[in-house]
Amino acid sequence: MQVSLLAQDLKVCYNLQDHEDIILKDREDRMSMANVSYQSTRGGESGLTASCAILKGLAEDGGLYMPSYIPKLTISIEQLAGMSYQETAYEVMRLFLTDYTEEELKHCIHSAYDSKFDTEEIAPLREADGAYYLELFHGSTIAFKDMALSILPYLMTTAAKKNHVENEIVILTATSGDTGKAAMAGFADVPGTRIIVFYPKGGVSRVQELQMVTQKGNNTAVVAIHGNFDDAQTGVKRIFGDREFGKRLAERGFQLSSANSINIGRLVPQVVYYVYAYARLVRDGRIQAGDEINITVPTGNFGNILAAYFAKQMGLPVKTLLCASNDNKVLYDFFKTGVYDKKREFILTSSPSMDILISSNLERLIYLSTGCDAKVNKKLMKELAQTGAYTVTDEMREKMADFESGYATEAENGAEIKRLFDTAGYMIDTHTGVASAVYRKYQAETKDATPTVIASTASPYKFSHSVMEAVFGEQGDKDEFAIIDELCIVTKVPVPRAVEEIRNAQIRHKRECDVDTMKETVAEILGV
Ligand SMILES: *Cc1c(COP(=O)(O)O)cnc(C)c1O
């Protein structure tokens, strides 16, 4: 049985053969009842339950897990418009995580999206100069990673119970600055788990670094590596792929998992806020149900924008997905030319969480654009690993036509942060600045008047030095917390709890290592 509800390009690969025996009144019911299973983008594994895919994080063949089909939303936009964030989360997530019971999933959702967030709305939408900024930074570490990482620990411990896992789960995570802290905030002192975070020394903001090295919890470890984010991410992937090491860990009662955005348990919760934002626009009378919107996302590892694409595939009326890059514009070049080429200088920018040359989640889009041909995808990924580049066909590019791309230089980013503050009194962070600048350029060029949601991925407080410099000029070597207090005075936005917490906190993590000793470092931390 083909799933004809799906977008044209997905038809070929997603079918429900296994579920032909499910006879239901209409297709809608059939879609919602059928179990979604998970398969590797490189063909080595298939038929996994959602909980199993979340537990494993990354497939053994190095591929990423993909759902066997992308389910359609089963309730109307009008219904969604009346729902809270938590209710929306349940309606979206239950369609992907089909082996979680209603009780389990609701427990995860309500444990995650509670007073850890400093606003009841969880993800408020703020209009400024004609665009809608979706504020995804109201969680405990003031970046959008909290949206998924506050629920992942619950999804994972539930999955461990469901699958009768007795090993201790060791979360290995590479971070470009925000994932590490958000993951530790979620996993700190969670029984049955340990978490080890690798971050690029000198490659994150002062606040980001302080947030990580002051992390409490008996099960947390933080390591600064002498390398950049790509080195950290590649190193972590290598450890996952090391079967012998895996065996050694298993003998000592450990098993690895990932909190990086390659884990499907991060992607699925991120779909929620795009559905929520759309419903919010309808409820507020900004658009009519069915009207199209555009979505602009400041992009690094391609996880956040991929979630927006999933929302579109679920039936959310989205026209264009605008992928915004900083000076590390590997994705911009890819969408413009069809050539993905990471062989270039790695540039440190004021939007460090986007300083990435290997965007892991792009593999999921590549896989879809091949018609879910794992062989073709695997060959391209092998080329990337061996030669540093690959080229996609015109046919594949056509299937990615929903994406537009742009990039903003450091100067353009700073100018946009200043412009928006001066004209609308709204301060955005350096990542949102990239997205905002790219959106304004796109709009000037195309005259596309479609209402646009811009993913606002971090609080300006996380990048106080850069945003104050953008608006008021050189900050010299002023103390970070002096700048934070000035930011509070000019914006009248209270200093978030997450910043107050680190003002006088004790430094607890001082470990450093070279890129090629990451495995030994993990072994040492675990004592194996
Ligand atoms: C992680 C991050 C991004 C990039 O998101 P991806 O899902 O990796 O593309 C953008 N902005 C901020 C503040 C982030 O922390």
The ligand as an SDF file (V2000), in Angstrom:
LIG
                    3D

 15 15  0  0  0  0  0  0  0  0999 V2000
   22.6410   24.7100   17.8610 C   0  0  0  0  0  0  0  0  0  0  0  0
   22.3140   26.1070   17.5580 C   0  0  0  0  0  0  0  0  0  0  0  0
   22.0260   26.5260   16.2470 C   0  0  0  0  0  0  0  0  0  0  0  0
   22.0910   25.5850   15.0710 C   0  0  0  0  0  0  0  0  0  0  0  0
   21.0510   24.6240   15.1010 O   0  0  0  0  0  0  0  0  0  0  0  0
   21.1840   23.2880   14.2350 P   0  0  0  0  0  0  0  0  0  0  0  0
   20.0090   22.4640   14.6180 O   0  0  0  0  0  0  0  0  0  0  0  0
   22.4810   22.6550   14.6450 O   0  0  0  0  0  0  0  0  0  0  0  0
   21.1920   23.6860   12.8050 O   0  0  0  0  0  0  0  0  0  0  0  0
   21.6630   27.8400   16.0570 C   0  0  0  0  0  0  0  0  0  0  0  0
   21.6240   28.7230   17.0760 N   0  0  0  0  0  0  0  0  0  0  0  0
   21.9040   28.3640   18.3470 C   0  0  0  0  0  0  0  0  0  0  0  0
   21.8630   29.3910   19.4230 C   0  0  0  0  0  0  0  0  0  0  0  0
   22.2480   27.0480   18.6390 C   0  0  0  0  0  0  0  0  0  0  0  0
   22.5260   26.6880   19.8990 O   0  0  0  0  0  0  0  0  0  0  0  0
  1  2  1  0
  2  3  1  0
  2 14  2  0
  3  4  1  0
  3 10  2  0
  4  5  1  0
  5  6  1  0
  6  7  2  0
  6  8  1  0
  6  9  1  0
 10 11  1  0
 11 12  2  0
 12 13  1  0
 12 14  1  0
 14 15  1  0
M  END
$$$$
